[in-house]
């Protein structure tokens, strides 16, 4: 008797292949039906539409004997015996991640893996490729939404990540933080905001609020490509530009100069590595709204770490322009996450990330001990939603004093809270660009000199910290980010 491959238990690699087959078939059927409708006006039948669904990944764990031995790993664990499920999109993008996660559950826990079609439809905009347009006089958006699955906001949410998902008897538990519609929603948003296709966004991320860091990252990236043993293979630019090791210097410079990064609200550049562990930098702009927006979407890629590397106002007289602040705590006055992560919930510092940043600073600055401490201050960073918070100084003075804050910015607290909320390791290294409480405010001339002197060193510290974390084998995925009833997937 033949075995039905949709219901047979699979090895992790086999499961990912099956996910790819089912997703490719469903998305192709949907695209073909879209093209037919645009060209002929013939809509899909109910039977055809039933084939426009995401694949479902199901993992079942039954307790036989004792539980597996305790592990310090923060993920790859079951809360209780039972069935765990998640719908999957673009499995080819998440291949390495899926194999890693499934491998642990199968090998350590003896879990069984199944892949089968779900009943969750793929919204038609998610199969449209970059540059394609399915709209003409005969096919308006309302027509397409009537005949084809369309994004339903009621089906896109973070209930699992936010702890509001409710278990019911007979209902499968979530296998991962995000299901397919939520992931697809963010993949499209990432391309829209950054100009980078999601499969080119790398697992190690630097977030910054000044474009000068982007310029410096590109220069450094080109240097890495010119170094044969660097491990880096290509520099990806917004809107599809690509420089490889084999690109002649003059041609590489032309590609970089022609990049339309200004067309995107949060342009990103990615330096790719042979081992898939490259680095992406994103200019998120200014403010907590931007910070939440981009991290909401980056989180679906399950990055290994994101670091905030930007400027801040120094709050202590002893600080000098160009000094660094390594955030150990956050006074969150950004307000944007108050309902999701109330301000009385502490956002812990992650020891591995803090150590990597401090060690990297010492290595780049070539300093240590008390001498390093004169340039690198640890402490609390205040994150505001109001750039002109100074105009409310008489009101804010008391709470800043109580917090013993050493710096102020508009993004760091949001990014750390998002990392905590969405289980992505995080860290913050800021550079003091002004001292608003001590008469040293930003003025055009002095600001230009400051930026030119500090940007390169600051970025190098962030990159060096990521190198240290990259070599730790995942130890920075702290258990501080996991609750008692987490999904098995990281």
LINSUL-V89201 format. One record per backbone hydrogen bond with DSSP energy under -1.0 kcal/mol. CO is the residue of the C=O (numbers start at 0). NH is the residue of the N-H. E is the energy in kcal/mol with one decimal. If there is no record, write none. Layout:
CO:NH:E, CO:NH:E
//
This chain:
3:6:-1.5, 3:7:-1.3, 10:14:-2.7, 11:15:-2.0, 12:16:-2.1, 13:17:-2.5, 14:18:-2.5, 15:19:-2.4, 16:20:-2.3, 17:21:-2.6, 18:22:-2.7, 19:23:-2.5, 20:24:-2.3, 21:25:-2.5, 22:26:-2.8, 23:27:-2.1, 24:28:-2.3, 25:29:-2.1, 26:30:-2.4, 27:31:-2.8, 28:32:-2.2, 29:33:-2.1, 30:34:-2.7, 31:35:-2.3, 32:36:-2.3, 33:37:-2.7, 34:38:-2.2, 35:39:-3.0, 36:40:-2.0, 44:48:-2.7, 45:49:-1.4, 47:50:-1.9, 48:51:-2.0, 51:121:-3.2, 53:117:-2.3, 54:87:-2.1, 55:115:-2.0, 56:85:-1.7, 57:113:-2.9, 58:83:-2.8, 59:111:-2.5, 60:81:-2.4, 81:60:-2.5, 82:172:-2.7, 83:58:-3.1, 84:174:-2.0, 85:56:-2.8, 89:92:-1.5, 89:93:-1.1, 93:97:-3.0, 94:98:-2.5, 95:99:-2.2, 96:100:-2.6, 97:101:-2.7, 98:102:-2.2, 99:103:-1.6, 100:104:-1.6, 101:105:-2.4, 102:106:-2.7, 103:107:-2.4, 104:110:-2.1, 111:59:-2.4, 112:9:-2.2, 113:57:-2.7, 115:55:-3.7, 119:53:-2.6, 122:125:-1.6, 123:126:-1.7, 128:131:-2.2, 135:138:-1.3, 139:143:-2.3, 140:144:-2.7, 141:145:-1.3, 142:146:-1.7, 143:147:-2.5, 148:123:-3.4, 151:154:-2.2, 152:155:-1.4, 157:161:-2.8, 158:163:-2.0, 158:164:-1.5, 159:162:-1.0, 167:170:-2.3, 172:84:-2.6, 174:488:-2.3, 178:182:-2.2, 179:183:-3.1, 180:184:-2.2, 181:185:-1.8, 182:186:-2.6, 183:187:-2.1, 184:188:-1.7, 185:189:-2.9, 186:190:-1.8, 187:191:-2.0, 188:192:-2.8, 189:193:-2.7, 190:194:-1.5, 192:265:-2.6, 193:267:-1.7, 194:238:-3.5, 196:199:-2.6, 197:200:-1.1, 202:303:-2.0, 202:304:-1.5, 203:279:-2.8, 204:306:-2.3, 205:281:-2.4, 206:308:-2.9, 207:283:-2.3, 209:212:-1.2, 210:214:-1.8, 211:215:-2.1, 212:216:-2.3, 213:217:-2.4, 214:218:-2.1, 215:219:-2.6, 216:220:-2.8, 217:221:-2.4, 218:222:-1.8, 219:223:-2.3, 220:224:-2.1, 221:225:-1.3, 223:226:-1.1, 226:229:-1.9, 230:273:-2.2, 232:244:-1.2, 233:271:-2.8, 234:242:-2.3, 235:269:-2.2, 240:236:-3.1, 242:234:-3.2, 243:246:-1.3, 247:251:-2.7, 248:252:-2.4, 249:253:-1.7, 250:254:-2.3, 251:255:-2.4, 252:256:-2.4, 253:257:-1.9, 255:258:-1.1, 258:260:-1.4, 259:262:-2.1, 260:263:-1.8, 266:282:-2.2, 268:280:-2.6, 269:235:-3.2, 270:278:-1.9, 271:232:-2.7, 272:275:-1.4, 277:203:-1.4, 278:270:-3.3, 279:205:-2.8, 280:268:-2.1, 281:207:-2.4, 281:283:-1.1, 286:290:-1.8, 287:291:-2.7, 288:292:-2.4, 289:293:-2.4, 290:294:-1.6, 291:295:-2.4, 292:296:-1.2, 293:297:-2.9, 294:298:-1.8, 296:299:-1.1, 297:300:-1.7, 298:301:-1.9, 304:204:-2.4, 305:426:-1.1, 306:206:-3.3, 307:428:-2.6, 309:430:-2.1, 311:432:-2.8, 312:407:-1.8, 315:318:-1.3, 319:322:-2.3, 322:431:-2.9, 323:376:-3.0, 324:429:-2.8, 325:378:-1.4, 328:380:-2.3, 330:382:-2.2, 336:340:-3.5, 341:344:-2.3, 349:353:-2.8, 350:354:-2.7, 351:355:-2.0, 352:356:-2.3, 353:357:-2.4, 354:358:-2.8, 355:359:-2.4, 356:360:-2.3, 357:361:-2.1, 358:362:-2.2, 359:363:-2.6, 360:364:-2.8, 361:365:-1.4, 361:366:-1.8, 368:372:-2.0, 369:373:-1.2, 371:374:-1.6, 371:375:-2.2, 374:323:-4.1, 376:325:-2.6, 378:327:-2.6, 378:328:-1.2, 379:405:-2.8, 379:406:-1.1, 380:330:-2.5, 381:408:-2.8, 382:332:-2.4, 385:388:-1.2, 387:390:-1.8, 388:391:-2.3, 389:392:-1.6, 391:394:-1.3, 391:395:-2.3, 392:396:-2.5, 395:399:-2.2, 396:400:-2.2, 397:401:-2.3, 398:402:-1.9, 399:404:-1.6, 400:403:-1.0, 405:314:-2.2, 406:381:-2.9, 407:312:-2.7, 408:383:-2.5, 410:414:-2.4, 411:415:-2.5, 412:416:-2.3, 413:417:-2.4, 414:418:-2.1, 415:419:-2.5, 416:420:-2.8, 417:421:-2.9, 418:423:-2.5, 424:305:-2.3, 426:307:-2.6, 427:326:-1.4, 429:324:-2.7, 430:311:-2.1, 431:321:-2.7, 433:313:-3.0, 434:437:-1.9, 434:439:-1.8, 439:434:-3.8, 442:446:-2.9, 443:447:-1.8, 444:448:-1.6, 445:449:-2.4, 446:450:-2.7, 447:451:-1.9, 448:452:-1.5, 449:453:-1.8, 450:454:-1.9, 453:457:-2.4, 454:458:-2.5, 455:459:-2.3, 456:460:-1.8, 457:461:-1.9, 458:462:-2.6, 459:463:-2.4, 460:464:-2.3, 461:465:-1.9, 462:466:-1.9, 463:467:-1.9, 464:468:-2.3, 465:469:-2.7, 466:470:-1.1, 468:471:-1.8, 473:476:-1.7, 475:477:-2.2, 477:480:-1.4, 478:481:-1.4, 487:75:-2.4
//
